[in-house]
Amino acid sequence: MTTEKTEEREPITGMEAPLYLKYKFTAGESTAKFLSQLKLGRLTGQRCPICSQVYVPARGSCARCGVATNETVELSDKATIQSFTIVHIPIPGNALQPPYIVANLVPDGANISFIHLLSECDNEAVHIGMRVEAVWKPEEEWDYAMENISYFRPLDEPDVPIDEIGR
C-alpha cells in the first residue's frame, strides 16, 4: 500500500466554455405573419375564438382550448411587467452589460407574456406591475425579428395591480 501526499488546492469556482450553435428556423404561418408585422414596426397577436385570450407572439392555436387562432390583433408597444430576473452573465453580442433585466411582459391588449430586455432603469426599482414601453431600433435596421425592439424602458404611469396583469 502506498501513501500519497495530498496537496492543498484552490477550489474551482468557474470556467469558460464558449458554445456556439447554428440552426435554421422555419416560421409557420402564424409566426411568419407576426414577424412580417414586426418588420413594419407593429406588435401583433392572435385571439382565441373561444376564450378570447390574445397570444403574442402568435402561435396559431390556443394552448387552453386547442383551436386555431386566426384573428390578428394589433397590440400596443406598451406593456406591464409580469415577472423579471436580474441577469449577471453577459450575452455575447448584446449591447447591454450586466447586470441587466430580462422580464416577462404582457403587452396592452394581450393576455400572455413574452420575454424581453429592460433598460434605462435602476435595476433595484423594477417591480411586478411596472409599466414599460418599447424602444425600437431605427426603422432602417428593422428585420423580421423581435430584435427590432432594442429593449423596454419604464413609463411614468401607475402600476397595474398584480391580479389584473394580463386580464
C-alpha atoms as a printed R data frame, in Angstrom:
    type eleno elety resid chain resno       x      y       z
1   ATOM     1    CA   MET     A     1   0.000  0.000   0.000
2   ATOM     2    CA   THR     A     2   1.365  3.415  -0.961
3   ATOM     3    CA   THR     A     3   0.725  6.650   0.763
4   ATOM     4    CA   GLU     A     4   0.168  9.729  -1.419
5   ATOM     5    CA   LYS     A     5   0.620 13.221  -0.161
6   ATOM     6    CA   THR     A     6  -2.460 15.363  -0.767
7   ATOM     7    CA   GLU     A     7  -1.755 18.935  -1.813
8   ATOM     8    CA   GLU     A     8  -3.927 21.854  -0.790
9   ATOM     9    CA   ARG     A     9  -5.529 23.274  -3.935
10  ATOM    10    CA   GLU     A    10  -7.743 26.256  -4.643
11  ATOM    11    CA   PRO     A    11 -11.322 25.198  -5.364
12  ATOM    12    CA   ILE     A    12 -12.520 25.596  -8.946
13  ATOM    13    CA   THR     A    13 -15.191 28.284  -8.928
14  ATOM    14    CA   GLY     A    14 -15.806 28.702 -12.628
15  ATOM    15    CA   MET     A    15 -14.636 28.029 -16.138
16  ATOM    16    CA   GLU     A    16 -15.035 29.464 -19.603
17  ATOM    17    CA   ALA     A    17 -16.628 27.146 -22.136
18  ATOM    18    CA   PRO     A    18 -17.866 29.109 -25.158
19  ATOM    19    CA   LEU     A    19 -20.505 27.302 -27.162
20  ATOM    20    CA   TYR     A    20 -21.875 28.435 -30.497
21  ATOM    21    CA   LEU     A    21 -24.897 26.833 -32.102
22  ATOM    22    CA   LYS     A    22 -26.006 27.421 -35.668
23  ATOM    23    CA   TYR     A    23 -29.537 26.458 -36.561
24  ATOM    24    CA   LYS     A    24 -32.185 27.181 -39.141
25  ATOM    25    CA   PHE     A    25 -35.677 28.247 -38.163
26  ATOM    26    CA   THR     A    26 -38.657 27.874 -40.444
27  ATOM    27    CA   ALA     A    27 -41.569 30.043 -39.375
28  ATOM    28    CA   GLY     A    28 -45.058 28.625 -39.654
29  ATOM    29    CA   GLU     A    29 -47.933 30.723 -40.984
30  ATOM    30    CA   SER     A    30 -48.766 32.463 -37.674
31  ATOM    31    CA   THR     A    31 -45.147 33.205 -36.802
32  ATOM    32    CA   ALA     A    32 -44.468 34.458 -40.348
33  ATOM    33    CA   LYS     A    33 -47.387 36.920 -40.048
34  ATOM    34    CA   PHE     A    34 -46.107 38.047 -36.641
35  ATOM    35    CA   LEU     A    35 -42.575 38.605 -37.976
36  ATOM    36    CA   SER     A    36 -43.882 40.404 -41.086
37  ATOM    37    CA   GLN     A    37 -45.735 42.856 -38.848
38  ATOM    38    CA   LEU     A    38 -42.602 43.387 -36.713
39  ATOM    39    CA   LYS     A    39 -40.753 44.306 -39.922
40  ATOM    40    CA   LEU     A    40 -43.360 47.083 -40.283
41  ATOM    41    CA   GLY     A    41 -42.935 48.212 -36.663
42  ATOM    42    CA   ARG     A    42 -46.140 46.620 -35.380
43  ATOM    43    CA   LEU     A    43 -46.558 44.223 -32.485
44  ATOM    44    CA   THR     A    44 -49.422 41.784 -33.103
45  ATOM    45    CA   GLY     A    45 -51.020 38.755 -31.504
46  ATOM    46    CA   GLN     A    46 -53.821 36.318 -32.258
47  ATOM    47    CA   ARG     A    47 -57.109 35.948 -30.384
48  ATOM    48    CA   CYS     A    48 -58.672 32.611 -29.495
49  ATOM    49    CA   PRO     A    49 -62.243 32.434 -30.882
50  ATOM    50    CA   ILE     A    50 -63.423 30.541 -27.759
51  ATOM    51    CA   CYS     A    51 -61.733 32.012 -24.665
52  ATOM    52    CA   SER     A    52 -60.651 35.349 -26.247
53  ATOM    53    CA   GLN     A    53 -57.066 35.062 -24.920
54  ATOM    54    CA   VAL     A    54 -54.631 37.044 -27.069
55  ATOM    55    CA   TYR     A    55 -51.303 35.299 -27.673
56  ATOM    56    CA   VAL     A    56 -48.112 37.170 -28.509
57  ATOM    57    CA   PRO     A    57 -46.182 36.092 -30.388
58  ATOM    58    CA   ALA     A    58 -48.917 34.370 -32.357
59  ATOM    59    CA   ARG     A    59 -48.770 30.586 -32.067
60  ATOM    60    CA   GLY     A    60 -51.502 29.549 -34.476
61  ATOM    61    CA   SER     A    61 -53.574 27.822 -31.817
62  ATOM    62    CA   CYS     A    62 -54.858 28.369 -28.299
63  ATOM    63    CA   ALA     A    63 -52.997 26.354 -25.667
64  ATOM    64    CA   ARG     A    64 -56.091 26.358 -23.441
65  ATOM    65    CA   CYS     A    65 -58.798 25.479 -25.989
66  ATOM    66    CA   GLY     A    66 -56.781 23.672 -28.672
67  ATOM    67    CA   VAL     A    67 -58.393 25.585 -31.538
68  ATOM    68    CA   ALA     A    68 -56.891 27.620 -34.363
69  ATOM    69    CA   THR     A    69 -56.321 31.318 -33.697
70  ATOM    70    CA   ASN     A    70 -56.958 33.220 -36.932
71  ATOM    71    CA   GLU     A    71 -57.913 36.710 -35.745
72  ATOM    72    CA   THR     A    72 -54.895 39.034 -35.762
73  ATOM    73    CA   VAL     A    73 -54.927 41.735 -33.085
74  ATOM    74    CA   GLU     A    74 -52.688 44.806 -33.273
75  ATOM    75    CA   LEU     A    75 -51.145 45.456 -29.865
76  ATOM    76    CA   SER     A    76 -49.614 48.447 -28.187
77  ATOM    77    CA   ASP     A    77 -45.866 48.529 -27.651
78  ATOM    78    CA   LYS     A    78 -46.584 49.400 -24.024
79  ATOM    79    CA   ALA     A    79 -46.618 46.543 -21.529
80  ATOM    80    CA   THR     A    80 -46.730 45.522 -17.867
81  ATOM    81    CA   ILE     A    81 -44.018 43.544 -16.085
82  ATOM    82    CA   GLN     A    82 -45.401 40.158 -15.006
83  ATOM    83    CA   SER     A    83 -42.096 38.798 -13.677
84  ATOM    84    CA   PHE     A    84 -38.389 39.525 -14.100
85  ATOM    85    CA   THR     A    85 -34.873 38.480 -13.242
86  ATOM    86    CA   ILE     A    86 -31.630 40.403 -12.901
87  ATOM    87    CA   VAL     A    87 -29.005 38.801 -15.128
88  ATOM    88    CA   HIS     A    88 -25.345 38.924 -14.163
89  ATOM    89    CA   ILE     A    89 -23.980 36.928 -17.121
90  ATOM    90    CA   PRO     A    90 -23.116 38.751 -20.375
91  ATOM    91    CA   ILE     A    91 -24.797 37.741 -23.625
92  ATOM    92    CA   PRO     A    92 -22.261 37.704 -26.497
93  ATOM    93    CA   GLY     A    93 -23.055 40.469 -28.981
94  ATOM    94    CA   ASN     A    94 -25.554 42.194 -26.681
95  ATOM    95    CA   ALA     A    95 -25.020 45.914 -26.108
96  ATOM    96    CA   LEU     A    96 -26.435 45.708 -22.572
97  ATOM    97    CA   GLN     A    97 -23.796 44.939 -19.982
98  ATOM    98    CA   PRO     A    98 -24.627 43.038 -16.777
99  ATOM    99    CA   PRO     A    99 -26.356 43.417 -14.546
100 ATOM   100    CA   TYR     A   100 -29.465 43.914 -16.671
101 ATOM   101    CA   ILE     A   101 -33.061 42.756 -16.516
102 ATOM   102    CA   VAL     A   102 -34.953 40.197 -18.559
103 ATOM   103    CA   ALA     A   103 -38.693 40.414 -17.989
104 ATOM   104    CA   ASN     A   104 -41.916 38.639 -18.884
105 ATOM   105    CA   LEU     A   105 -44.005 41.459 -20.346
106 ATOM   106    CA   VAL     A   106 -47.742 41.459 -21.037
107 ATOM   107    CA   PRO     A   107 -48.398 43.956 -23.834
108 ATOM   108    CA   ASP     A   108 -51.516 46.101 -23.637
109 ATOM   109    CA   GLY     A   109 -54.272 44.192 -25.433
110 ATOM   110    CA   ALA     A   110 -52.741 40.738 -24.787
111 ATOM   111    CA   ASN     A   111 -53.188 38.159 -22.038
112 ATOM   112    CA   ILE     A   112 -49.960 36.222 -22.448
113 ATOM   113    CA   SER     A   113 -46.439 37.477 -21.755
114 ATOM   114    CA   PHE     A   114 -43.311 37.397 -23.868
115 ATOM   115    CA   ILE     A   115 -39.693 37.823 -22.774
116 ATOM   116    CA   HIS     A   116 -37.648 40.919 -23.499
117 ATOM   117    CA   LEU     A   117 -34.915 43.136 -22.069
118 ATOM   118    CA   LEU     A   118 -35.371 46.164 -19.790
119 ATOM   119    CA   SER     A   119 -33.052 49.148 -19.712
120 ATOM   120    CA   GLU     A   120 -32.913 52.847 -18.805
121 ATOM   121    CA   CYS     A   121 -33.839 51.989 -15.234
122 ATOM   122    CA   ASP     A   122 -32.346 51.304 -11.847
123 ATOM   123    CA   ASN     A   123 -32.497 47.503 -11.523
124 ATOM   124    CA   GLU     A   124 -33.470 47.737  -7.851
125 ATOM   125    CA   ALA     A   125 -36.508 49.882  -8.770
126 ATOM   126    CA   VAL     A   126 -38.004 47.317 -11.173
127 ATOM   127    CA   HIS     A   127 -41.075 45.519  -9.853
128 ATOM   128    CA   ILE     A   128 -44.060 43.424 -10.903
129 ATOM   129    CA   GLY     A   129 -46.877 45.598 -12.236
130 ATOM   130    CA   MET     A   130 -44.495 48.281 -13.522
131 ATOM   131    CA   ARG     A   131 -45.467 49.888 -16.840
132 ATOM   132    CA   VAL     A   132 -42.919 49.899 -19.691
133 ATOM   133    CA   GLU     A   133 -42.682 50.837 -23.370
134 ATOM   134    CA   ALA     A   134 -40.683 49.537 -26.323
135 ATOM   135    CA   VAL     A   135 -37.585 51.303 -27.572
136 ATOM   136    CA   TRP     A   136 -37.400 50.470 -31.275
137 ATOM   137    CA   LYS     A   137 -34.224 50.383 -33.320
138 ATOM   138    CA   PRO     A   138 -34.066 52.872 -36.211
139 ATOM   139    CA   GLU     A   139 -36.510 51.819 -38.941
140 ATOM   140    CA   GLU     A   140 -33.730 51.199 -41.484
141 ATOM   141    CA   GLU     A   141 -32.433 48.427 -39.187
142 ATOM   142    CA   TRP     A   142 -35.772 46.607 -38.900
143 ATOM   143    CA   ASP     A   143 -35.871 42.999 -39.997
144 ATOM   144    CA   TYR     A   144 -38.164 40.018 -39.431
145 ATOM   145    CA   ALA     A   145 -37.128 39.780 -35.789
146 ATOM   146    CA   MET     A   146 -38.101 40.627 -32.232
147 ATOM   147    CA   GLU     A   147 -34.747 42.427 -32.026
148 ATOM   148    CA   ASN     A   148 -36.412 45.357 -33.851
149 ATOM   149    CA   ILE     A   149 -37.275 46.307 -30.286
150 ATOM   150    CA   SER     A   150 -33.925 47.028 -28.612
151 ATOM   151    CA   TYR     A   151 -35.419 46.881 -25.119
152 ATOM   152    CA   PHE     A   152 -38.258 48.204 -22.966
153 ATOM   153    CA   ARG     A   153 -37.961 51.166 -20.593
154 ATOM   154    CA   PRO     A   154 -40.106 52.330 -17.672
155 ATOM   155    CA   LEU     A   155 -43.088 54.614 -18.198
156 ATOM   156    CA   ASP     A   156 -44.262 57.260 -15.776
157 ATOM   157    CA   GLU     A   157 -47.648 55.549 -15.343
158 ATOM   158    CA   PRO     A   158 -49.346 53.959 -12.340
159 ATOM   159    CA   ASP     A   159 -48.585 50.281 -11.696
160 ATOM   160    CA   VAL     A   160 -51.065 47.599 -12.711
161 ATOM   161    CA   PRO     A   161 -52.266 45.565  -9.692
162 ATOM   162    CA   ILE     A   162 -50.773 42.077  -9.779
163 ATOM   163    CA   ASP     A   163 -54.152 40.324 -10.033
164 ATOM   164    CA   GLU     A   164 -55.074 42.435 -13.095
165 ATOM   165    CA   ILE     A   165 -51.963 41.765 -15.204
166 ATOM   166    CA   GLY     A   166 -52.980 40.010 -18.422
167 ATOM   167    CA   ARG     A   167 -56.704 40.396 -17.887
